[in-house]
Amino acid sequence: VQLVESGGGLVQAGGSLSVSCAASGFRFDDYAIAWFRQAPGKEREGVSCISSSDGTTYYLDSVKDRFTIASDNARNTVYLQMNSLKPEDTAVYYCAAAIGLCRTGRTYYTGSYYYTDLISDGMDYWGKGTLVTVSS
């Protein structure tokens, strides 16, 4: 089983970057693929997730409307398109796979929309990560 991230790099604030997660060794269609990130000195947080079976997606509130997750089931690859990047997006980005649906935590209502936390508990496989650095 392998999850291999690629596409990280250095970008200026306001720029765009796309990272990819190529999966092998398991039945891709049966799994949800999530992106997590961890910045220096901070806890890992769930950024986005897509269920390969039904296409349901989740986003961290702070990346909503800036990041887009997409799955190419024919290529067993998940992409995370990141636009309007901010220095606070700087982190190592990891992809992870969980059988079935995305692993979610609490749901919050902001006053105008709902969003649901992603959790890392129960993820079956992890990649080694790719570094994304956003300069100010």
C-alpha positions in Angstrom: 0.0 0.0 0.0 1.3 3.4 -1.0 0.1 7.0 -0.8 2.5 9.3 -2.5 2.1 13.1 -2.3 3.6 15.5 -4.9 3.3 19.1 -6.0 4.4 20.9 -2.9 6.7 23.9 -3.1 7.2 27.6 -2.5 4.6 30.1 -3.6 3.9 33.7 -2.8 0.9 34.8 -0.9 -2.1 35.0 -3.1 -0.8 32.4 -5.4 -2.0 28.9 -6.3 -0.6 25.4 -5.9 -2.0 21.9 -6.6 -0.9 18.9 -4.6 -1.6 15.3 -5.7 -2.0 12.0 -3.8 -1.4 8.9 -5.9 -2.7 5.7 -4.3 -1.8 2.1 -4.9 -2.2 -1.3 -3.3 -5.8 -1.0 -2.2 -9.2 -0.7 -3.8 -9.4 3.0 -4.3 -13.1 3.2 -4.9 -13.8 1.8 -1.4 -11.9 4.5 0.4 -12.2 8.1 1.4 -9.0 10.2 0.8 -8.2 13.1 3.1 -5.6 15.8 3.3 -4.2 16.8 6.6 -1.5 19.4 7.4 0.8 20.2 10.2 2.7 23.4 10.6 5.8 23.7 12.8 4.8 23.8 16.5 1.1 23.2 15.7 -1.2 20.2 15.9 -2.2 18.3 12.7 -5.5 19.4 11.3 -7.8 18.0 8.7 -8.0 20.2 5.6 -10.2 18.3 3.2 -11.7 15.0 2.4 -13.5 13.2 -0.4 -15.3 9.9 -0.4 -14.4 8.1 -3.5 -17.7 6.2 -3.5 -20.1 9.1 -3.6 -18.0 12.2 -4.0 -19.0 13.8 -0.7 -16.5 16.5 0.3 -15.5 18.3 3.5 -13.3 21.3 4.0 -11.6 23.0 7.0 -13.5 26.2 7.5 -10.4 28.4 7.0 -9.8 26.9 3.5 -13.4 26.8 2.4 -13.9 28.7 -0.9 -10.1 28.6 -1.5 -9.3 24.9 -1.8 -10.9 22.3 -3.9 -10.5 18.6 -3.6 -11.1 16.3 -6.6 -10.7 12.6 -7.2 -9.7 10.9 -10.4 -10.8 7.3 -9.8 -9.4 6.1 -13.1 -5.9 7.3 -12.0 -6.4 6.5 -8.3 -5.3 10.0 -7.6 -6.8 12.8 -5.4 -5.9 16.4 -6.1 -6.1 19.4 -3.8 -6.2 22.7 -5.7 -5.2 25.5 -3.4 -5.9 29.1 -4.4 -5.5 32.5 -2.7 -2.8 30.9 -0.5 -1.9 32.6 2.8 1.3 32.3 4.9 -0.8 30.5 7.5 -1.3 27.7 4.9 2.4 26.8 5.2 2.7 23.3 6.4 3.5 19.7 5.5 0.5 18.3 3.7 -0.3 14.6 4.2 -2.8 12.5 2.4 -4.5 9.6 4.2 -7.0 6.9 3.3 -9.8 5.5 5.3 -12.1 2.7 4.2 -15.7 3.9 3.6 -16.5 7.5 4.3 -14.5 10.5 5.5 -13.8 10.5 9.2 -15.7 13.4 10.7 -16.0 14.9 14.1 -18.3 17.7 15.3 -20.5 19.8 13.1 -20.6 23.6 13.7 -23.0 26.3 12.6 -21.3 29.6 11.9 -24.5 31.5 11.6 -24.7 31.2 7.8 -23.4 27.7 7.0 -22.5 24.4 8.6 -19.1 22.8 8.6 -17.8 19.6 10.0 -14.4 18.8 11.5 -12.2 16.2 10.0 -10.5 13.8 12.3 -7.4 11.7 11.8 -8.6 8.8 14.0 -9.3 5.7 12.0 -7.3 6.6 8.9 -5.9 3.3 7.6 -2.9 4.6 5.5 -0.8 7.7 5.4 1.6 9.3 2.9 4.9 10.8 3.9 3.9 14.4 3.2 4.8 17.2 0.9 5.9 20.7 2.1 3.9 23.7 1.1 5.5 27.1 1.9 3.7 30.3 1.3 5.8 33.4 1.5 4.4 36.8 2.5 
